[in-house]
């Protein structure tokens, strides 16, 4: 009998220990502390944020007097366990139009020397980040150059090291960010060869299809083919045929914006095609505020 009691007590002790361990693990998850993934960089502790945030960056784009304006909305998905408090977008050097009062703005440098506009929640702010299932706007920049697909970094804390007055990327902090894609400024002065513009736009459309920016994949594939066909016609000396084809394409894009394609997809197609037509019609001066 005593052996049975001792055995039962041993089993009960193991069960109790198991319950305590489970509670400790649950508590660690709730406060986002996981010893297996927590690291220390420059005196700051941070978690491997890849599993804790679901960031997205949406863009609204418009053109006015030679400049493209980008209004960004930062999102966080329904399964996120942390707020998004730090975002960097590969914009190059841009003019800041608007920043939220509770966020700080500056620049960072991605791998390869790519300059990014960076916004992060002001130090000491307990509120103002992008919570689970939420989104916030109020981040606007302006720059010349046709819209293209650009890289984004987002997390609760992005770790960069200082280099040459800017903040440069460091591979040791790769776990602190999630890489995504949105629309941002391309080169300040795009090519004045309409065929080159169309071929580059076709490549952008191909990437946009892979990013699911076209809700109707067949539409994206068709647009890609039409762009290449128009470029071939221009190279063959049939600019009028190409111009008519691009006019019809613009009508299709306008009709499908926000329906069969995202606003970001529209930006990387509609504006470059309109610019190519202005080159064919010798009206490109309006794109530079002239």
C-alpha positions in Angstrom: 0.0 0.0 0.0 2.8 2.4 0.9 4.5 1.7 -2.4 1.2 2.5 -4.2 0.9 5.8 -2.3 4.5 6.6 -3.0 4.0 5.8 -6.7 0.8 7.9 -6.8 2.6 10.8 -5.1 5.4 10.5 -7.7 2.9 10.6 -10.5 1.1 13.6 -8.9 4.4 15.4 -8.6 5.2 14.8 -12.2 1.7 16.1 -13.2 2.1 19.2 -11.0 5.5 19.9 -12.5 4.1 19.5 -16.0 1.3 21.9 -15.3 3.7 24.5 -13.8 5.9 24.2 -16.9 2.9 24.6 -19.2 1.9 27.7 -17.3 5.4 29.2 -17.6 5.5 28.5 -21.3 2.1 30.2 -21.7 3.2 33.2 -19.7 6.3 33.5 -21.9 4.2 33.5 -25.0 1.8 36.1 -23.6 4.6 38.5 -22.7 6.6 37.7 -25.9 9.6 36.3 -24.1 11.1 33.2 -25.6 14.6 32.4 -24.4 15.3 30.4 -27.5 14.9 33.3 -29.8 15.6 36.4 -27.7 18.9 38.1 -28.5 20.8 41.1 -27.4 22.0 43.8 -29.8 23.7 47.0 -28.7 22.2 46.6 -25.2 18.6 46.2 -26.6 16.7 43.0 -26.2 14.4 42.0 -29.0 12.5 38.9 -30.1 12.6 37.1 -33.4 9.8 39.2 -34.7 9.2 37.0 -37.8 6.6 35.0 -35.8 5.1 37.9 -33.9 3.9 40.6 -36.5 2.0 40.4 -39.8 2.9 43.7 -41.4 1.7 45.1 -44.7 2.2 48.5 -46.4 -0.5 49.8 -48.7 0.1 52.7 -51.0 -2.1 55.3 -52.6 -0.4 57.2 -55.5 -1.2 60.3 -57.5 0.7 62.7 -59.8 0.8 66.4 -59.6 3.0 69.1 -61.2 5.9 66.8 -62.0 5.8 64.8 -58.7 4.4 61.6 -57.6 2.8 61.5 -54.1 2.7 58.4 -52.0 0.4 58.0 -49.1 1.2 54.9 -47.1 -1.0 52.9 -44.7 0.6 50.4 -42.3 -1.3 47.3 -41.5 -0.9 44.4 -39.0 -2.6 41.1 -39.5 -5.2 39.3 -37.3 -2.7 36.8 -36.0 0.0 39.2 -34.8 1.2 39.0 -31.2 3.0 42.4 -31.2 2.4 45.9 -32.5 4.1 47.1 -35.7 6.1 50.1 -34.4 8.9 50.4 -37.0 8.7 50.6 -40.8 11.2 51.3 -43.6 10.3 51.7 -47.3 12.8 51.7 -50.1 12.0 55.2 -51.5 15.4 56.8 -52.0 15.8 60.3 -50.8 12.3 61.8 -50.8 10.5 64.9 -49.7 8.4 64.3 -46.6 4.9 65.6 -46.9 3.3 64.2 -43.7 4.2 62.1 -40.7 2.1 61.2 -37.7 2.8 63.3 -34.6 3.6 60.2 -32.5 6.0 58.7 -35.0 9.6 59.7 -35.7 10.9 59.9 -39.3 14.4 59.4 -40.8 16.3 57.3 -43.2 17.9 53.9 -43.3 20.0 52.0 -45.8 19.1 48.5 -47.0 21.6 46.0 -48.4 23.3 47.3 -51.6 23.1 50.9 -50.5 19.4 51.3 -51.2 18.1 54.3 -49.2 14.8 53.8 -47.3 12.4 56.2 -45.6 11.9 55.0 -42.1 9.1 55.7 -39.6 9.1 54.4 -36.0 6.9 55.0 -33.0 8.5 57.8 -30.8 10.7 56.6 -28.0 8.7 56.3 -24.7 5.3 56.1 -26.5 3.2 53.4 -24.9 0.4 53.7 -27.5 0.3 54.6 -31.2 1.6 51.4 -32.7 -0.3 49.2 -35.2 -2.1 46.6 -33.2 -3.4 43.2 -34.2 -5.9 43.6 -37.1 -5.4 47.4 -37.2 -4.1 49.9 -39.7 -2.9 53.5 -39.5 -2.2 56.1 -42.2 -0.6 59.5 -42.2 2.8 58.8 -43.8 3.2 60.7 -47.1 6.2 61.5 -49.3 6.8 63.0 -52.8 9.3 62.4 -55.5 9.7 62.5 -59.3 10.0 59.2 -61.1 7.5 56.6 -62.2 6.1 54.2 -59.5 7.8 50.9 -59.2 7.7 47.9 -56.8 9.9 48.6 -53.8 11.0 46.6 -50.7 9.7 47.2 -47.2 10.9 46.3 -43.7 8.6 46.2 -40.8 8.6 44.9 -37.2 8.3 46.0 -33.6 11.9 47.1 -33.6 14.3 47.2 -36.6 17.9 47.0 -35.7 20.3 48.9 -38.0 23.9 50.0 -37.4 25.2 53.5 -38.0 27.4 53.9 -41.1 28.3 57.2 -42.7 25.7 59.3 -41.0 22.9 56.9 -42.0 21.6 53.6 -40.6 22.9 50.7 -42.6 21.5 47.2 -42.8 23.1 44.4 -40.7 22.6 40.7 -41.5 22.8 39.8 -37.8 19.5 41.5 -37.3 17.6 39.8 -40.1 15.3 38.2 -37.6 14.0 41.6 -36.4 12.1 42.4 -39.6 9.7 41.0 -42.1 10.4 41.9 -45.7 7.5 42.9 -47.9 6.6 44.9 -51.1 4.7 48.0 -51.9 4.9 50.9 -54.5 7.5 53.6 -54.3 9.5 56.1 -56.4 11.6 54.8 -59.3 14.4 56.7 -60.9 13.9 60.5 -60.9 14.1 60.9 -64.6 12.8 57.8 -66.5 13.8 56.8 -70.0 12.5 58.9 -72.8 12.3 55.9 -75.1 8.7 54.7 -74.9 9.7 51.1 -75.9 12.1 50.9 -73.0 9.4 52.2 -70.6 6.9 49.6 -71.8 9.4 46.7 -71.5 10.3 47.7 -68.0 6.7 48.1 -67.1 6.0 44.6 -68.4 8.7 43.2 -66.1 7.0 45.1 -63.2 3.6 43.6 -64.1 5.2 40.1 -64.1 6.3 40.7 -60.5 3.0 42.2 -59.5 1.2 39.0 -60.7 3.5 36.9 -58.5 2.7 39.2 -55.6 -1.0 38.6 -56.1 -1.7 42.3 -56.9 -3.9 41.2 -59.7 -7.0 39.6 -58.4 -7.6 38.3 -61.9 -4.3 36.6 -62.8 -5.3 36.4 -66.5 -5.7 40.2 -66.6 -2.1 40.6 -65.4 -0.8 38.2 -68.0 -2.7 39.9 -70.7 -1.5 43.3 -69.8 2.1 42.0 -69.8 1.7 40.7 -73.3 0.0 43.9 -74.6 2.9 46.0 -73.2 5.5 43.8 -75.1 3.4 43.9 -78.3 3.2 47.7 -78.2 7.0 47.9 -77.5 7.6 45.7 -80.6 5.4 47.9 -82.7 7.3 51.0 -81.6 10.6 49.4 -82.4 9.2 48.4 -85.8 8.3 52.0 -86.6 4.5 51.6 -86.1 4.1 54.2 -83.3 0.4 54.9 -84.3 -0.6 51.3 -83.9 1.2 51.1 -80.5 -0.4 54.4 -79.4 -3.9 53.1 -80.2 -3.2 49.8 -78.4 -2.0 51.6 -75.3 -5.0 53.9 -75.3 -7.3 50.8 -75.2 -5.0 49.3 -72.5 -5.4 52.4 -70.3 -9.2 52.2 -70.6 -9.0 48.6 -69.4 -6.8 49.4 -66.5 -9.1 52.3 -65.4 -12.1 50.0 -65.5 -10.4 47.3 -63.5 -8.6 49.4 -60.8 -9.7 48.3 -57.4 -11.9 45.5 -59.0 -9.6 43.0 -60.7 -6.4 44.6 -59.7 -5.1 46.4 -56.6 -4.4 50.1 -56.4 -0.7 49.2 -56.3 -1.0 47.3 -59.5 -2.8 50.2 -61.1 0.1 52.6 -60.1 2.8 50.5 -61.8 0.8 50.1 -65.0 -1.4 53.2 -65.5 1.2 55.9 -64.9 4.0 54.3 -67.0 1.6 53.6 -69.9 0.3 57.2 -69.8 3.9 58.4 -69.7 4.8 56.3 -72.7 1.8 57.7 -74.6 2.9 61.2 -73.8 6.3 60.4 -75.3 4.7 59.1 -78.5 2.5 62.3 -78.6 5.5 64.5 -77.7 3.7 65.8 -74.6 6.2 64.5 -72.0 6.8 68.0 -70.6 3.7 67.8 -68.5 5.2 64.9 -66.5 8.0 67.2 -65.3 5.8 70.1 -64.3 6.6 72.0 -67.5 
